[in-house]
Amino acid sequence: MKAVVQRVLGADLKVDGKLISEINKGYVVFLGVKVGDSEKEAEKIASKIAKLRIFEDENEKMNLSIKDAGGEILLVSQFTLYGDCKGCNRPSFIQAERPERANELYLRVKALLEKENIFVKTGVFGADMKINVQNDGPVTIILDTAEI
């Protein structure tokens, strides 16, 4: 699994012009599921997201987790994180998991984050979403379960 974690002051997500989700301070997390990913990867990435310390403390050091900062998460499924452009200009998505299985693991990550008492909102799996993000910093962290 891969996740792109953006620290934000706020974000909203719309589908067909309709507001679906909105958060204040927190993270927008774009989550990609790879062929062969399992519960193990879901647990790994959810744990890392929950414990990630990228909010500033009173000394302006990135030392606070999302729970410490009282933040929320907007979790968005994004198969394009597994787009392969090696040797071509048009990405191949053969590394991205089938939609049914990807959605299961996406929802599992959501549940695991909520189990950590983190407020999580989602997009609409498979939909054409429009996301407005007010980046904070900007701070963007890329996580890959193959490397954590």
URJOWO-V991730 format. One record per residue. N is the residue number from 1. RES is the residue in one letter. PSI is psi in radians with two decimals (999 if undefined). BURIAL is 1 if it has 16 or more other C-alpha atoms within 10 Angstrom, else 0. Layout:
# URJOWO-V991730
n = {N:N}
res = {RES:RES}
psi = {PSI:PSI}
burial = {BURIAL:BURIAL}
This chain:
# URJOWO-V991730
n = {1:2:3:4:5:6:7:8:9:10:11:12:13:14:15:16:17:18:19:20:21:22:23:24:25:26:27:28:29:30:31:32:33:34:35:36:37:38:39:40:41:42:43:44:45:46:47:48:49:50:51:52:53:54:55:56:57:58:59:60:61:62:63:64:65:66:67:68:69:70:71:72:73:74:75:76:77:78:79:80:81:82:83:84:85:86:87:88:89:90:91:92:93:94:95:96:97:98:99:100:101:102:103:104:105:106:107:108:109:110:111:112:113:114:115:116:117:118:119:120:121:122:123:124:125:126:127:128:129:130:131:132:133:134:135:136:137:138:139:140:141:142:143:144:145:146:147:148}
res = {M:K:A:V:V:Q:R:V:L:G:A:D:L:K:V:D:G:K:L:I:S:E:I:N:K:G:Y:V:V:F:L:G:V:K:V:G:D:S:E:K:E:A:E:K:I:A:S:K:I:A:K:L:R:I:F:E:D:E:N:E:K:M:N:L:S:I:K:D:A:G:G:E:I:L:L:V:S:Q:F:T:L:Y:G:D:C:K:G:C:N:R:P:S:F:I:Q:A:E:R:P:E:R:A:N:E:L:Y:L:R:V:K:A:L:L:E:K:E:N:I:F:V:K:T:G:V:F:G:A:D:M:K:I:N:V:Q:N:D:G:P:V:T:I:I:L:D:T:A:E:I}
psi = {2.60:2.57:2.40:2.02:2.08:2.21:2.26:2.72:-0.35:2.79:2.65:2.69:2.26:2.58:2.20:0.67:-0.05:2.27:2.14:-0.81:2.63:2.38:2.80:-2.53:2.37:-2.48:2.48:2.15:2.02:2.14:2.18:2.40:2.26:2.62:2.26:-0.14:2.66:-3.02:-0.62:-0.82:-0.66:-0.79:-0.72:-0.85:-0.63:-0.73:-0.76:-0.74:-0.78:-0.61:-0.20:2.27:1.54:0.21:2.54:2.48:-2.96:-0.27:0.22:0.54:2.42:1.73:-0.02:2.44:3.05:-0.64:-0.76:-0.65:-0.09:0.60:2.99:2.88:2.34:1.90:2.13:2.15:2.34:1.61:-0.40:-0.18:-0.35:0.45:2.22:2.06:0.27:2.12:0.15:2.98:-0.28:2.07:2.56:2.43:0.46:-0.31:-0.29:2.40:2.68:2.55:-0.75:-0.86:-0.70:-0.75:-0.71:-0.82:-0.60:-0.83:-0.54:-0.73:-0.75:-0.86:-0.71:-0.68:-0.73:-0.59:-0.45:0.20:0.66:2.30:2.10:2.25:2.78:2.95:-2.81:1.97:2.22:-0.07:2.83:1.81:2.55:2.11:2.16:2.21:2.31:1.61:2.54:1.91:-1.32:2.52:2.06:2.20:2.36:2.19:2.43:2.14:-0.34:-0.26:-0.04:999}
burial = {1:1:1:1:1:1:1:1:1:1:1:1:1:1:0:0:0:0:0:1:1:1:1:1:1:1:1:1:1:1:1:1:1:1:0:0:1:1:0:0:1:1:1:1:1:1:0:0:1:1:0:1:1:1:1:0:0:0:0:0:0:0:0:1:1:1:1:0:1:0:1:1:1:1:1:1:1:1:1:1:1:1:0:1:0:0:0:0:0:0:0:0:0:0:1:1:1:0:0:0:1:1:1:0:1:1:1:1:1:1:1:1:1:1:0:0:0:1:1:1:1:1:1:0:1:0:0:0:1:1:1:0:1:1:1:1:0:0:0:1:0:0:1:0:1:0:0:0}
